[in-house]
Amino acid sequence: MKHCLLAGILATVVGWGLGGTSVAFAESAPAAKPDAVTMPTVKMPVIDFVEYDLPNGLHVILHQNKTAPVVGTYLLYHVGSKNERADRTGFAHFFEHLMFEGTENIQRGQIDKLVSAAGGNLNASTSFDRTDYHFNLPSNQLGLALWIESERMLHGKVEKIGVETQRQVVKEERRLGTDNAPYGTLFENLAALVFQGTPYAWTPIGSVQYIDQATLDEFRAFYHHYYVPNNATLVVAGDFDLDATKKQIADYFGPIPRGKDIERPQFELKPQTKPSEQMVESPTTPLPSSVHAWRAPAEAAADAPAVELLADILGTGRSSRLYERLVRNEQAASEIEVFPYLLENGGVLGVSAIGNADTPLKKLDQLIDEEIAKIREKGVTEEELQKVKNLKLRELASSYATMQNRARNLAHYHVMFGGTDQINHQWERYDAVTPKAIQDAALKYLNPNGTNVLHYPVVKPNASK
């Protein structure tokens, strides 16, 4: 069963999730046996959209839905922590905060107030691959969102008062969410092991020392290089007039000059040939924890769906293999979480087990290794696969419920999958996965020589390190 060990940690890393829409389930066929898991007949809805480019390179995607008088805007900049220098980590996340400071025509601290006064809300997030900004507003306030986003793109203020304010905000965020939280450094340490030698080796939260060392000119250079229309995808989803919105977008964003072409980091995650292990001693660790992680494919890779479903078989639900073995049968762990975190250039598949107070870490390791070995040697059953496919279908079917989630997904598939229409073909990718594909993924990625282990022991008071 999935718990919250990594929920807060991953929230600081990505802040990303699929959205949802309604879907009709037909009556399923009679079960072959009482406990069989069968697949309901489903027709996934089609998400219609219009997309085009402005002359300055801004990619625009428009999705109309007039079921409610609301509209969501979503602006994705194709820049994340992997675009940073190794000695200037945290820049992408820093700008997530800085872009709320104000512009040449919007006073400091006014963006939140303007949106709130209009009956809306806003947020932003940063990942390894992208930074995004989103507004939810009544449909008659769409122009406000477009104006603010165009202002931030053209007239964003990178000045001393804002930079110094956000330095303190970001450092406090790191202290609370990473440095002083139980298992707070988990994903940071994991990324350093799994992604060693690549720009994924540091997480978006970055390092305090580099944020302190960075100069105003360095921040300005980052802004002018990445916050340009040809590095951005704008989505509008909800209740709006198509022609009027196209004109508004052209008026607000059309005059913004195209920036220099962005040189993307080029790298691949090669197969790991030697396992690694790291002990992390922290006074904030309440219970022993063992984390096993392997390099995984990029999210658009052909075998990515098999890896995701493999993760669900291992760790989603009380009937999952690791929960049944470690929690229910052996009573060695109190929590199990299996997380596939797939990115643009590669990914990680991780297993996290929080042990009971008297469980040795090596015992957790042994049980995890045994269950991984079983799947590698014997594969999975049709019933197990059908169960997790049902869960995945439910996840996809509920992933377009709000206009904001639809907007996010449209931008995501355009940028990360190379085609916006992939939003309408995701279920086909999962439905095509076979038991053999699951075993092949386990053999390819869950290789003992590619295992990275993090141990979080409970540190006794006054224990020397």
HELIX and SHEET records of a PDB file:
HELIX    1   1 ALA A    7  VAL A   13  1                                   7    
HELIX    2   2 SER A   81  ASN A   83  5                                   3    
HELIX    3   3 PHE A   91  LEU A   98  1                                   8    
HELIX    4   4 GLN A  110  ALA A  117  1                                   8    
HELIX    5   5 SER A  139  GLN A  141  5                                   3    
HELIX    6   6 LEU A  142  HIS A  155  1                                  14    
HELIX    7   7 LYS A  160  ARG A  174  1                                  15    
HELIX    8   8 ARG A  175  ASP A  179  3                                   5    
HELIX    9   9 LEU A  186  VAL A  194  1                                   9    
HELIX   10  10 VAL A  208  GLN A  213  1                                   6    
HELIX   11  11 LEU A  216  TYR A  226  1                                  11    
HELIX   12  12 PRO A  229  ASN A  231  5                                   3    
HELIX   13  13 LEU A  242  PHE A  253  1                                  12    
HELIX   14  14 ALA A  304  GLY A  315  1                                  12    
HELIX   15  15 ARG A  321  LEU A  322  1                                   2    
HELIX   16  16 TYR A  323  ASN A  329  3                                   7    
HELIX   17  17 LEU A  361  LYS A  378  1                                  18    
HELIX   18  18 GLU A  382  ALA A  397  1                                  16    
HELIX   19  19 MET A  403  MET A  416  1                                  14    
HELIX   20  20 THR A  420  ASN A  424  5                                   5    
HELIX   21  21 GLN A  426  ASP A  431  1                                   6    
HELIX   22  22 PRO A  435  TYR A  445  1                                  11    
HELIX   23  23 PRO A  448  GLY A  450  5                                   3    
SHEET    1   A 6 VAL A  50  ASP A  53  0                                        
SHEET    2   A 6 HIS A  59  GLN A  64 -1                                        
SHEET    3   A 6 ALA A 232  GLY A 238  1                                        
SHEET    4   A 6 VAL A  70  TYR A  77 -1                                        
SHEET    5   A 6 THR A 131  PRO A 138 -1                                        
SHEET    6   A 6 ASN A 121  THR A 126 -1                                        
SHEET    1   B 5 SER A 276  MET A 279  0                                        
SHEET    2   B 5 ASN A 452  TYR A 456  1                                        
SHEET    3   B 5 SER A 289  ALA A 296 -1                                        
SHEET    4   B 5 GLY A 347  GLY A 355 -1                                        
SHEET    5   B 5 ALA A 333  LEU A 342 -1                                        
END                                                                             
